[in-house]
């Protein structure tokens, strides 16, 4: 009977450890998603700024001709 209780305690401890690890991993995944979204936003901003600069440059070139 004592062996069964010890085995159940070990299993319970391992499940608790796994639960903690899963929670940590979920937080890291959420942080990673946030960083990826920030990167996507930065790429969009750079694209828009490049389009604006290109439009201004083209406009000036057309006015100079």
C-alpha positions, 0 to 999 in steps of 0.5 A: 500500500505504501508503494502505491501511495509513493508512486501516486505522489511521484506521478502527481509531482510529475504532473504538477511539473508538467503543468508548470512547464506548459504554463511557462511555454504558453507565456513564451508563445504569447510573448513570441506572437507579440514580437512577431506582430510588432515585426509585421507592423514594422514591415508595413510601416516601412513599406508605406513610408517607402511608397510615400517616398517613391511617390514624392520622388516620382512627382518631383521628377515629373515636375522637373521634366 
